[in-house]
């Protein structure tokens, strides 16, 4: 048995199982209500053993921070200004 009581059956797939420290298979993103909520979530994750793989991304109408959990799985916290518009090029 694995954590959470899940059983990983080696015959459930013929595909190789990805090592999250080496490849990105899934990124889980959480939509937050404010920039402060994005920072709070990322800061809690990092304090709990996570790692911030890149700096925060701020494009004015959108703000995000990413963090890896201790196993290497990638998560993001994102806030978007509902009244904002992306910059025009």
Number of C-alpha atoms within 10 A of each C-alpha: 8 7 6 6 7 8 9 9 8 9 7 7 8 7 7 7 9 10 12 16 13 9 10 12 11 10 12 10 14 13 13 18 12 15 18 12 15 22 20 14 18 24 16 11 19 17 10 11 12 21 18 18 11 9 10 17 12 12 11 12 14 17 20 22 23 26 25 21 17 15 11 16 19 22 20 18 22 22 21 18 14 8 6 10 11 10 8 4 3
